[in-house]
Amino acid sequence: MIWQDHGFLLHYSPFGERSFIVTVLTQDHGKVRAWVRSNKPALVLGSAYDVLWKSRIEDNLGSFSLDSSGAAVWLMMHHQGALRALNLMCYMCKQVLPERVPFPRLYALFGQTIEQLATPNGLKAYDDFECLVLDELGYASAEYGQSDCTTTPSICGRLLNRQRDYATHWPDLHRLHRMRSHFIQDVLDALSHSPEQSV
């Protein structure tokens, strides 16, 4: 079995001396885990790759060949808020999305959000992404994505109000809850010093 796709790197963990198990959000195959032989510096969370997957059997873990196809992540390397938001996006997708189920809207918005995280529109872009994750998984309520107010304080309030929903839907994902809480606190701290800061 062989297929080609495009994807964003969500996670990697060591597997032997020079191999990794990586998780990629692909355009046509959804979230996929596979084995890859790579040097660690070539693996950057959130980066876009051309993906080649191979396996004898469709249900096996399989192996990836990854070729970098985008440099948007490097544009935010000195933006702490954007990097926190990107790490949270990657971890959220890794933890809550089912494997090998395509989410074309989510895939498209993932790339669009990365391009905006280090801009003044970054916080709203992240908020829209989080809303779509909940919506795609069937957890959306009437408040998600419905607010006409796009100011930073209002968005931060929506993020805070969603804390209960995260604890209800995914009560065992403690690291996701901590990452999300720290991100929101960073935003609140930035707002207290500079009203123009958005991420």
Secondary structure as UniProt FT lines:
FT   STRAND          2..14
FT   STRAND          19..26
FT   TURN            27..29
FT   STRAND          30..37
FT   HELIX           40..42
FT   TURN            45..46
FT   STRAND          48..54
FT   TURN            58..59
FT   STRAND          63..68
FT   HELIX           72..76
FT   TURN            77..78
FT   HELIX           80..96
FT   HELIX           104..116
FT   TURN            117..118
FT   TURN            120..121
FT   HELIX           122..136
FT   TURN            137..138
FT   TURN            142..146
FT   HELIX           152..161
FT   HELIX           163..169
FT   TURN            171..172
FT   HELIX           174..193
FT   TURN            195..196
//
